[in-house]
Amino acid sequence: CHVTVAIPHRRHKTGNLFDITINISLPGKDIVISREAQDELENKDLRHVLKEAFEAAYRQVEEYCRQRFEPA
């Protein structure tokens, strides 16, 4: 798993926006989650953006496991 947090535009008065990328390497598949700065109100809080990105990653890993380990 590799996580990148970037601040593409520094905004001193209105607050910084964050871009989050999560790369997860699994056997036979790579999962990439990206949350980019779009909405200033939602994206100012780093904890909120990280939580949202990791929740999306969790869902995709869960789906991968379901497909890979489901009995045929």
C-alpha angles and dihedrals in degrees: 000000000000122000124194124190115190134179102206095179123028111213114185098185103035100032134256124288120218134219114202125193124182119189116191120184115206129170105284096358143061118207119204122189120187129184113183131190107271110132117044095204095053099035102052094080110075092198091056093050093046092048091050092048094048091047089055090047091050091053092050094047089048090052091047091052092046092053095042100045102032111117112251 
